[in-house]
């Protein structure tokens, strides 16, 4: 294979041979929070409705250059992932809108809480919420609390906020979007069995042929 500088360092992620583009890069961070917020962190969508444009450039990137994918869940709730707009998550509901990313949170519910804040004992974010940790708000502070939760749970044996099961579901949802992009059609997914429904071609994308002698059972 001819050496191409863009196949290394940061831009390696825009070739399917190595990664999944923005869908599995930045997308994974936001899908994680979104599925957690809507209570789907241990499940997944049942339908994948995708639109994308592939670059079709010789020796160029192979992931979509622009895309939109809608994940529909069994209860009818929908999550849209787009490569345009502000980087973050927009929640829309009957009571208003709320936008959140790894640096800020804004919207009607946030404004209401500013006037009437919840007490520390009025909410619990995860299985083991160490109340002795200080209330931190900045990005670096959030990382400290995230790591602190992991260390706390290592000692307590409780489930951390980012456990292996929910993160598997996050990665799976992102991969479902990429498979729909590559096949250029909508897909139906069974989140319990973790297979595409009646679609052998799509199911063939769930794993790669393993190199002889290096199989993972």
Secondary structure, DSSP 4 states (H G I P E B T S, - for coil): ----GGGSGGGGGGSTTT--HHHHTHHHHHHHHHHHHTT-TTS--SEEEEEEEE---TTS--SEEEEEEEEE-TTS-EEEEESSSSSSEEEEETTEEEEE-SS-EEEHHHHHHHHSPPPGGG---SSS--TTS----SHHHHHHHHHHHHHHHHHH-PPPSS-HHHHHHHHHHHHHHHHHHHHTS-EEEETTTTEETT-HHHHTTSSPPPPTT----
